[in-house]
Amino acid sequence: MGTVGGKGDLDVHAEGQAAAVDALASSLRALSDAGLELTAARVEGHEQFAQRGVSAGVSVVQEHAATAHHFDLRLEVDGIMRSWAVPKGPSLDPAVKRLALEVPDHTPAHNDFEGRLDGGGVVVWDRGFYEQGGRVAWPEALERGHAVFVLHGQKLNGGFALQRTRTGATGQWLLIKRRDEHARPGSDIVAEQPASILSGRTLDQVRQDGPRYRAAPARGGSAAHPTLQPPRPPTRQHHAETEKVAGDRFRFLSAPGAHERNGCSYVK
């Protein structure tokens, strides 16, 4: 529920039994002087029990060349960035199930970092916000091992699910695109759109040229008068070392100074 276009109009998203929705519409009509316009909404699985249009936090996907090349999916949960390493990158094809390995949490301060790092490099491949969905509230959904969410990024949009397949020090998950209007069967979004959303450069170009920061609003700045504060490169205290073991499987070694939460290490 929220205002539309700053004109005082009220936008209400209602889901439920037909009789209950009709009763709500009748009540709204009785309260409205300007009338009521009804538009049928397509109900997807990821819309159930979600606060539609309400941001749950920042979503970021960074492409990272370290010992092993991978993409880091980060979702803001309770002020920290819960993180998964996706070796082959995300997909918009619902038939494709991507391995996603749970890795140490990060702070939001790392979300804008782009540049060379320890012989490799990092680019901000996608960024936006996300909605939490599913029948179980977050973060309990993550603890149970099945979390549904809706991405609103520059490259990734629509419903996704994270399904845990193995527990342990390094939890293994599957990242799956849900079947909705944003799904693109047979596509390869990683190959089609390889460039950073910040600089327009690919990861290989960043590794060769080094950091080149774009003016962007920071705390205390604005879009018209940005505060130029290039992100500080993460150190080994901020990043876990990554070692490729076999195929798409990785082993994540805790960084110095890491902390423990639910048996998994993270960095502050």
Phi, psi and omega in degrees: 000137178181169179283157182239125172066014178067018184257005181088359176290152181246127179253123183238126174257117184237133176229149178151193178298147184303319182296321180291320178294319178297321180295319177297317180298321179296320179295320180291323178298320182294332182269347187261133175273335186263003181090175185225129178252124181255133176232124180294134179253137178282120184271117177256162178300322183284353179274344184298126175064013176272154173269092190298129178082359181259120181291133174267352181147185183279144170238136181220141170236118177249134174272131191227121174258107177236218173304326175230141178282134179199173175246137178258114173269125182233131178235131181283120179226116179055041173086357176238162181262103173291137194228144175225136174268125182246100187305317183263001180084163180290163180223148173262007179266114182299340180280349183262126177249115184266132172297132178226120184256125181291130184233172183305142177294157177232167173270158179299342181298339182273354189295332185258006182290135176212127180157188178285150182203115174049048179081354178244221180185167181221137169231152174275101187280325178204156181200150179175218175224172182220159174249142176270133181231196179089175184275344183247134181292149173278153356278004180302326179301320178293320180294327178284337176102012175215111183233130180247138183208164180239122180268141173233079182247185177278337179241322183254127179217155176097187186281142175223162175224143170248120182241117180284133180248343180206134177266179180130188181302323174241099182292137177257133182230167168244133174259120188231131174280132178279158182278103178213191184291346179264355179291144179226084180304137178080001183271165176223084186298329180295316180285326183286326183227076186278347190278154174295143176281347179272310187250346184077008181258156176277168179299320179298321179293320178295320180295327180278320188264339184086180185292144175215095190278144178260143178299124180214148181299135172241178179300128182094352180250187178213171179297325182279327182230075184291149172268113185279106180226086180305134180302142178282129181302132177298143177261183178295342174286340184258344183234138172282144174285145184239131180232125179286133183257302179198130179059236180263012181263141182233157169242127182255120181264131184298138177286155176303139178081011180289156179247168183248139172215118181054039177082359180244143181274149174212165182243143179271000000 
